[in-house]
Every structure is written in C-alpha cells, then in structure tokens.
Amino acid sequence: MRGQENGTTTRSTMRKALEAVLLRSDDGTVIEECRRCGTTLESTLASCPSCGCSDIVEYRIQ
C-alpha cells in the first residue's frame, strides 16, 4: 500500500477513511469510492480522478 494516487498516497487515503469511520459522531458517515479501482473520493467528484470511471458507490455507516 505504498503507491501514489494523484499526489496523495494510498496510505493517507485509507487513514482518512478509517478516521471517518472510527472518529465519527452520532451522525452517520458516508464514504464514496470508485467501483473500478477502490479509490476513496470526495463527495463533490462525479468521476474517479485515478481511473476516470464514473461508477461511484456510496456506503452509509450508521
């Protein structure tokens, strides 16, 4: 897990996703990720910056 993804490392992306889940408040957490390559995305993006795929999945964690 030491590859580069558009200037950010996979490790820091994974860390952000885990922090969002583990350090969440009582509100639900939403994680959006590319179905093709698994990149975690910002909610404002319509397509994956890593592979260009527009098939984005949204996980809601309560």
Secondary structure, DSSP 4 states (H G I P E B T S, - for coil): ---EETTEEHHHHHHHHHHHHHT--SS-EEEEEETTT--EE-TT-SS-TTT----EEEEEE-
